Amino acid sequence: MVDSLKRPDVEELRPGIKRPAQDTILTPRFYTTDFEEMAQMDISANEDELRAILEEFRVDYNRHHFVRTEEFKQSWDHIDGETRQLFVEFLERSCTAEFSGFLLYKELSRKLKNRSPVLAECFELMSRDEARHAGFLNKAMGDFGLQLDLGFLTESKSYTFFKPKFIFYATYLSEKIGYWRYITIYRHLEAHPEHRLYPIFRFFENWCQDENRHGDFFDAIMKAQPSILDDWKARLWSRFFLLSVFATMYLNDIQRSGFYASLGLDARDYDIHVIRKTNETAGRVFPLILNVDHPKFFELMDESAAENLKVSAISRSEAPKLVKTLKKVPHILKIGVNMVRLYLMKPIDTATLEGSVR
């Protein structure tokens, strides 16, 4: 049953089809890459591990998992107001991110099919997983009277070009942080089922295992290309992508803390836990990780999140566009300065970590 409650300010392409959220620096991005460079990669240094991962993808552990149960077949009118708005935003952002992965992986599988069969099949099977995730999330949005037109999304979104090694950094972290986000919510709601707002959260345990396997695949690719991890540039880029992913999540989640509160979670505590776990996980492959235990690390994150809330408040105001832009500048500059300070904070060399597997 699709209920009809909608926020009056939601823009629709046509009845029931939501106009995609406007692109900002914090929204999920669509990527493209240098397919020829990707096709020429030599994976022989770690081909055995990649073939083992391929076998796991072929097993398709979740082929029967993403099936909507009877629990979905009810009205969700009782989820209303700000909670409803934030929940629909959560579903839309998640659907967009998963669909972005589908498009990238599908195109890579097509471009590599006759050049690198192992990588091509891995990308094809990962695109299968991402398509399931995106479709499941879009159907969930339908329970709230809105869905995304994924075909329109494909054509209307701007695409960011990343060289292959940057695709590996970004997607590895995206998949691993996705794992820790999903499993943390799942475990919390298993312990506190009274906060399970909607049945989609029952699916998060198996769901996050897809994310984890995808992350392992990108881990294996980077290990097959030692130059991606072993030079001085890798040390700089590791810090950059870790900080980018962590800061994007932190600013987004603090801005939407009401959503996490509806699940019985404190957004800040949740993000700190996810950041610590993802940072630790990244230490298995990256030459450097961030010192998230530095006393200034989350202090600067909090300052940045507070400035981002001010930027959002200005965006919602009735002031003329130019006035809003000018008002945002000092807050955006403050965030930028804080990001530089975080980037320059002395990182942790993973080669020195006890039990390091690198």
Secondary structure, DSSP 8 states (H G I E B T S, - for coil): -------TT--EEETTEE------TTS--EEE--HHHHHT---GGGHHHHHHHHHHHHH-TTTTT----GGGSS--TTS-HHHHHHHHHHHHHHHHHHHHHHHHHHHHHHHHTTT-HHHHHHHHHHHHHHHHHHHHHHHHHHTTT-EE-HHHHHHHS-EEE--HHHHHHHHHHHHHHHHHHHHHHHHHHHH-GGG--SGGGGGHHHHHHHHHHHHHHHHHHHHHSTHHHHSHHHHHHHHHHHHHHHHHHHHHHHHTHHHHHHTT--HHHHHHHHHHHHHHHHTTT-SEE--TTSTTHHHHHHHHHHHHHHHHHHHHS-S-HHHHHHHHHHHHHHHHHHHHHHHHS--EEGGGSTT---
